[in-house]
């Protein structure tokens, strides 16, 4: 793995290089996606079934589109019982963490009869998209569904493309069922997003769509945004490890590779104040790569977006980490909590040498759906907040409004909105 | 104002009619906006100044682009002192309400050495767009800036197009200064959004852009979304009044008109269980319209999107209100708090006959930037939450990880991510 001295120039080159991973070649698929969205909007189930035939090679009908209890039972028989047990253990932790995010409606009242408040209401229906294909990630199902469940969403609706046999992957069904999904439909692609956004005879419209997908799914989600809500568009994964000379090079190397294996666009970066650590990590990486099953993806990812940066001092290292704003940030320094207080931008922060990043992917409880590609500067991990909305509450008494009515009328008139002023004035006119 | 009996069919017609107000004719301006965005991205200040010359007819330079303290002082001399006093009073309430929204970082630890948490960090730089033109809304400046200020954003940067004289409207400057804006730049349109999103020599890049604007501004914001964060795209305003026979028809009528005056796409709807109230409100509306300065806009808005709906019973009325999901909802019933508990979707809810909607626009404290056009089903009022981001915190001890390491490895292997499994296993290998 390449070792580079951290300079302003190198930092800017790396930041620019990483942004190249942004999926902004959307344009060329937009027409195809628009066509699918419009077809399903207009012809509903009929178009949905046609596209499923065309893209998934599967014939579905109003009778077979929804996964039945029998199919779920069948899936349980096909999944390793030990994996089911692990899913259940993980769910206990995921639920427990997300329950701490729950917010309550509040109000504040004064004896003059004013009451102001903020009402929290769960979304009514949420759609969770789960990709099909070879890479089946049950952990992603758990992480998308559980915050909605904890938020109190009435109905959680999942769509996922069927395999060639017309069935959904068993482990996906088990994960969905364990997490508490209410309805599962065997459709995928932009046509599934259209069905969730506009509704068809078989699938009722939802309020929000979450979950990862290919470029067609991402583009369809972006297009229906505003009509329904969506989560943020997922980008390629990243890990950044901040380490001083106390870090264990073997652990650092293994953790860097855990993200590099995701895909060729993934990025793994170590920033350290120790040249000795840098060299040892580089050696350990080479040793590991040779043994790992996804070595080709890993090598390509490391060659394109992997760096070991040696910084003059920890402050420079931290400043650079804040500029990169990594999805995952591991801190392996003598005092990781002290270092953490200086971190401004990161999706999830892992402290100390036993907080390996995959602990967060699967088990600890915090959500693994995190802002990528520098967006941790302004976006947050998926959370219970994403499945509720707020309403302001305003209640004034006659006494309270009387005290301020002239001020409000003055403000309204300054904005030349006389009907606004009138609506206040009318309450205090001579009767 | 038209009176219509509430039926399923009428309800669906109205819902469909209201959605026609959605600004989805974006397509034809996209190329023009892309050109501006790319020009400012590439040529920075040079392009920004060229477009300001072209669209605003004003020559700006690196020396004049930023509003100076002298210009702010000059503005204070031009604004009515009474209006300044009202702005200050409103700000006390707005700050006080938003301070109640502030959230704290938290953690939860266990004696086995695990610590999980959620860190809240304010955004570093936020851009607030303020439209120019004749309609100057100082209240909108306060409402966009104050939640960012309360959130603890380091730098709040405002851009607004200069008038023909090269100056910013005095009341905009006063409102910005009172609310605590740190930097003000005399640029507007898509070019201002580009400058905020990509940075130029004169304006440093921000993390998030908020504030209303014309279609070019809205489209530019939508295009840069992901590179920076944005607020939701504002749509036409709405009011919905839920009233029973106890409501004062004169107040209801005045409040309906306060929203109808915003623009021709605004919608004002009364849903009531009382035909008598319906008739009286309709008469009062006619009486008011004739006297109001914006009568032409109001009449057009009422003709297109104004309705008095008479429902069989309060439950039908409430169900319809929830489907419409109005930006503003006034409840004028015998027991407004009881009615409020049944409301699921609304941006801001005003209770009782003295909680007129403009009270919320200017003075009470809750934000007046609210989800429009049915999006209150999933979007929320602008709040302090919009100016912070969260990071998950994960810290495990050796003892804690040891207890679960085999479970995590099993999960990772089930997803065929062997480097993930390896990063956990390596911590417990024989040494």
HADDOCK unambig.tbl for C-alpha pairs under 7 A between the chains (distance, minus, plus):
assign (segid A and resid 83 and name CA) (segid B and resid 411 and name CA) 6.65 0.50 0.50
assign (segid A and resid 86 and name CA) (segid B and resid 407 and name CA) 5.85 0.50 0.50
assign (segid A and resid 86 and name CA) (segid B and resid 411 and name CA) 6.88 0.50 0.50
assign (segid A and resid 121 and name CA) (segid B and resid 344 and name CA) 6.52 0.50 0.50
assign (segid A and resid 123 and name CA) (segid B and resid 377 and name CA) 6.90 0.50 0.50
assign (segid A and resid 123 and name CA) (segid B and resid 378 and name CA) 6.29 0.50 0.50
assign (segid A and resid 136 and name CA) (segid B and resid 415 and name CA) 6.41 0.50 0.50
assign (segid A and resid 137 and name CA) (segid B and resid 415 and name CA) 5.84 0.50 0.50
assign (segid A and resid 207 and name CA) (segid B and resid 377 and name CA) 6.68 0.50 0.50
assign (segid A and resid 207 and name CA) (segid B and resid 378 and name CA) 6.14 0.50 0.50
assign (segid A and resid 229 and name CA) (segid B and resid 378 and name CA) 6.28 0.50 0.50
assign (segid A and resid 251 and name CA) (segid B and resid 423 and name CA) 6.73 0.50 0.50
assign (segid A and resid 251 and name CA) (segid B and resid 426 and name CA) 6.82 0.50 0.50
assign (segid A and resid 251 and name CA) (segid B and resid 427 and name CA) 6.86 0.50 0.50
assign (segid A and resid 254 and name CA) (segid B and resid 422 and name CA) 6.63 0.50 0.50
assign (segid A and resid 254 and name CA) (segid B and resid 423 and name CA) 4.67 0.50 0.50
assign (segid A and resid 255 and name CA) (segid B and resid 423 and name CA) 5.29 0.50 0.50
assign (segid A and resid 257 and name CA) (segid B and resid 419 and name CA) 6.04 0.50 0.50
assign (segid A and resid 258 and name CA) (segid B and resid 419 and name CA) 4.65 0.50 0.50
assign (segid A and resid 258 and name CA) (segid B and resid 420 and name CA) 4.50 0.50 0.50
assign (segid A and resid 258 and name CA) (segid B and resid 423 and name CA) 6.46 0.50 0.50
assign (segid A and resid 261 and name CA) (segid B and resid 419 and name CA) 6.59 0.50 0.50
assign (segid A and resid 292 and name CA) (segid B and resid 418 and name CA) 6.63 0.50 0.50
assign (segid A and resid 292 and name CA) (segid B and resid 419 and name CA) 6.42 0.50 0.50
assign (segid A and resid 293 and name CA) (segid B and resid 418 and name CA) 6.60 0.50 0.50
assign (segid A and resid 344 and name CA) (segid B and resid 121 and name CA) 6.52 0.50 0.50
assign (segid A and resid 346 and name CA) (segid B and resid 391 and name CA) 6.05 0.50 0.50
assign (segid A and resid 347 and name CA) (segid B and resid 391 and name CA) 4.97 0.50 0.50
assign (segid A and resid 347 and name CA) (segid B and resid 392 and name CA) 6.51 0.50 0.50
assign (segid A and resid 348 and name CA) (segid B and resid 391 and name CA) 5.19 0.50 0.50
assign (segid A and resid 348 and name CA) (segid B and resid 392 and name CA) 4.42 0.50 0.50
assign (segid A and resid 348 and name CA) (segid B and resid 393 and name CA) 5.96 0.50 0.50
assign (segid A and resid 349 and name CA) (segid B and resid 391 and name CA) 6.85 0.50 0.50
assign (segid A and resid 349 and name CA) (segid B and resid 392 and name CA) 5.96 0.50 0.50
assign (segid A and resid 349 and name CA) (segid B and resid 393 and name CA) 4.93 0.50 0.50
assign (segid A and resid 349 and name CA) (segid B and resid 394 and name CA) 6.16 0.50 0.50
assign (segid A and resid 350 and name CA) (segid B and resid 393 and name CA) 6.16 0.50 0.50
assign (segid A and resid 350 and name CA) (segid B and resid 394 and name CA) 4.87 0.50 0.50
assign (segid A and resid 350 and name CA) (segid B and resid 395 and name CA) 5.87 0.50 0.50
assign (segid A and resid 351 and name CA) (segid B and resid 394 and name CA) 6.22 0.50 0.50
assign (segid A and resid 351 and name CA) (segid B and resid 395 and name CA) 4.85 0.50 0.50
assign (segid A and resid 352 and name CA) (segid B and resid 395 and name CA) 6.63 0.50 0.50
assign (segid A and resid 354 and name CA) (segid B and resid 396 and name CA) 5.70 0.50 0.50
assign (segid A and resid 354 and name CA) (segid B and resid 397 and name CA) 5.72 0.50 0.50
assign (segid A and resid 354 and name CA) (segid B and resid 398 and name CA) 5.57 0.50 0.50
assign (segid A and resid 354 and name CA) (segid B and resid 401 and name CA) 6.60 0.50 0.50
assign (segid A and resid 355 and name CA) (segid B and resid 394 and name CA) 6.72 0.50 0.50
assign (segid A and resid 355 and name CA) (segid B and resid 395 and name CA) 5.52 0.50 0.50
assign (segid A and resid 355 and name CA) (segid B and resid 396 and name CA) 5.18 0.50 0.50
assign (segid A and resid 356 and name CA) (segid B and resid 423 and name CA) 6.74 0.50 0.50
assign (segid A and resid 356 and name CA) (segid B and resid 424 and name CA) 6.55 0.50 0.50
assign (segid A and resid 358 and name CA) (segid B and resid 420 and name CA) 5.74 0.50 0.50
assign (segid A and resid 359 and name CA) (segid B and resid 408 and name CA) 6.75 0.50 0.50
assign (segid A and resid 362 and name CA) (segid B and resid 408 and name CA) 6.45 0.50 0.50
assign (segid A and resid 363 and name CA) (segid B and resid 408 and name CA) 6.64 0.50 0.50
assign (segid A and resid 366 and name CA) (segid B and resid 392 and name CA) 6.37 0.50 0.50
assign (segid A and resid 377 and name CA) (segid B and resid 123 and name CA) 6.91 0.50 0.50
assign (segid A and resid 377 and name CA) (segid B and resid 207 and name CA) 6.69 0.50 0.50
assign (segid A and resid 378 and name CA) (segid B and resid 123 and name CA) 6.29 0.50 0.50
assign (segid A and resid 378 and name CA) (segid B and resid 207 and name CA) 6.14 0.50 0.50
assign (segid A and resid 378 and name CA) (segid B and resid 229 and name CA) 6.28 0.50 0.50
assign (segid A and resid 378 and name CA) (segid B and resid 389 and name CA) 5.71 0.50 0.50
assign (segid A and resid 379 and name CA) (segid B and resid 389 and name CA) 5.74 0.50 0.50
assign (segid A and resid 380 and name CA) (segid B and resid 389 and name CA) 5.21 0.50 0.50
assign (segid A and resid 380 and name CA) (segid B and resid 390 and name CA) 4.94 0.50 0.50
assign (segid A and resid 380 and name CA) (segid B and resid 391 and name CA) 6.45 0.50 0.50
assign (segid A and resid 381 and name CA) (segid B and resid 390 and name CA) 6.72 0.50 0.50
assign (segid A and resid 381 and name CA) (segid B and resid 391 and name CA) 6.75 0.50 0.50
assign (segid A and resid 389 and name CA) (segid B and resid 378 and name CA) 5.71 0.50 0.50
assign (segid A and resid 389 and name CA) (segid B and resid 379 and name CA) 5.74 0.50 0.50
assign (segid A and resid 389 and name CA) (segid B and resid 380 and name CA) 5.20 0.50 0.50
assign (segid A and resid 390 and name CA) (segid B and resid 380 and name CA) 4.94 0.50 0.50
assign (segid A and resid 390 and name CA) (segid B and resid 381 and name CA) 6.73 0.50 0.50
assign (segid A and resid 391 and name CA) (segid B and resid 346 and name CA) 6.05 0.50 0.50
assign (segid A and resid 391 and name CA) (segid B and resid 347 and name CA) 4.98 0.50 0.50
assign (segid A and resid 391 and name CA) (segid B and resid 348 and name CA) 5.19 0.50 0.50
assign (segid A and resid 391 and name CA) (segid B and resid 349 and name CA) 6.85 0.50 0.50
assign (segid A and resid 391 and name CA) (segid B and resid 380 and name CA) 6.46 0.50 0.50
assign (segid A and resid 391 and name CA) (segid B and resid 381 and name CA) 6.77 0.50 0.50
assign (segid A and resid 392 and name CA) (segid B and resid 347 and name CA) 6.52 0.50 0.50
assign (segid A and resid 392 and name CA) (segid B and resid 348 and name CA) 4.42 0.50 0.50
assign (segid A and resid 392 and name CA) (segid B and resid 349 and name CA) 5.96 0.50 0.50
assign (segid A and resid 392 and name CA) (segid B and resid 366 and name CA) 6.36 0.50 0.50
assign (segid A and resid 393 and name CA) (segid B and resid 348 and name CA) 5.96 0.50 0.50
assign (segid A and resid 393 and name CA) (segid B and resid 349 and name CA) 4.94 0.50 0.50
assign (segid A and resid 393 and name CA) (segid B and resid 350 and name CA) 6.16 0.50 0.50
assign (segid A and resid 394 and name CA) (segid B and resid 349 and name CA) 6.17 0.50 0.50
assign (segid A and resid 394 and name CA) (segid B and resid 350 and name CA) 4.88 0.50 0.50
assign (segid A and resid 394 and name CA) (segid B and resid 351 and name CA) 6.23 0.50 0.50
assign (segid A and resid 394 and name CA) (segid B and resid 355 and name CA) 6.73 0.50 0.50
assign (segid A and resid 395 and name CA) (segid B and resid 350 and name CA) 5.87 0.50 0.50
assign (segid A and resid 395 and name CA) (segid B and resid 351 and name CA) 4.85 0.50 0.50
assign (segid A and resid 395 and name CA) (segid B and resid 352 and name CA) 6.61 0.50 0.50
assign (segid A and resid 395 and name CA) (segid B and resid 355 and name CA) 5.52 0.50 0.50
assign (segid A and resid 396 and name CA) (segid B and resid 354 and name CA) 5.70 0.50 0.50
assign (segid A and resid 396 and name CA) (segid B and resid 355 and name CA) 5.19 0.50 0.50
assign (segid A and resid 397 and name CA) (segid B and resid 354 and name CA) 5.72 0.50 0.50
assign (segid A and resid 398 and name CA) (segid B and resid 354 and name CA) 5.55 0.50 0.50
assign (segid A and resid 401 and name CA) (segid B and resid 354 and name CA) 6.59 0.50 0.50
assign (segid A and resid 407 and name CA) (segid B and resid 86 and name CA) 5.87 0.50 0.50
assign (segid A and resid 408 and name CA) (segid B and resid 359 and name CA) 6.75 0.50 0.50
assign (segid A and resid 408 and name CA) (segid B and resid 362 and name CA) 6.46 0.50 0.50
assign (segid A and resid 408 and name CA) (segid B and resid 363 and name CA) 6.63 0.50 0.50
assign (segid A and resid 411 and name CA) (segid B and resid 83 and name CA) 6.64 0.50 0.50
assign (segid A and resid 411 and name CA) (segid B and resid 86 and name CA) 6.86 0.50 0.50
assign (segid A and resid 415 and name CA) (segid B and resid 136 and name CA) 6.42 0.50 0.50
assign (segid A and resid 415 and name CA) (segid B and resid 137 and name CA) 5.85 0.50 0.50
assign (segid A and resid 418 and name CA) (segid B and resid 292 and name CA) 6.62 0.50 0.50
assign (segid A and resid 418 and name CA) (segid B and resid 293 and name CA) 6.58 0.50 0.50
assign (segid A and resid 419 and name CA) (segid B and resid 257 and name CA) 6.05 0.50 0.50
assign (segid A and resid 419 and name CA) (segid B and resid 258 and name CA) 4.66 0.50 0.50
assign (segid A and resid 419 and name CA) (segid B and resid 261 and name CA) 6.61 0.50 0.50
assign (segid A and resid 419 and name CA) (segid B and resid 292 and name CA) 6.41 0.50 0.50
assign (segid A and resid 420 and name CA) (segid B and resid 258 and name CA) 4.49 0.50 0.50
assign (segid A and resid 420 and name CA) (segid B and resid 358 and name CA) 5.73 0.50 0.50
assign (segid A and resid 422 and name CA) (segid B and resid 254 and name CA) 6.62 0.50 0.50
assign (segid A and resid 423 and name CA) (segid B and resid 251 and name CA) 6.73 0.50 0.50
assign (segid A and resid 423 and name CA) (segid B and resid 254 and name CA) 4.65 0.50 0.50
assign (segid A and resid 423 and name CA) (segid B and resid 255 and name CA) 5.28 0.50 0.50
assign (segid A and resid 423 and name CA) (segid B and resid 258 and name CA) 6.46 0.50 0.50
assign (segid A and resid 423 and name CA) (segid B and resid 356 and name CA) 6.75 0.50 0.50
assign (segid A and resid 424 and name CA) (segid B and resid 356 and name CA) 6.58 0.50 0.50
assign (segid A and resid 426 and name CA) (segid B and resid 251 and name CA) 6.80 0.50 0.50
assign (segid A and resid 427 and name CA) (segid B and resid 251 and name CA) 6.86 0.50 0.50
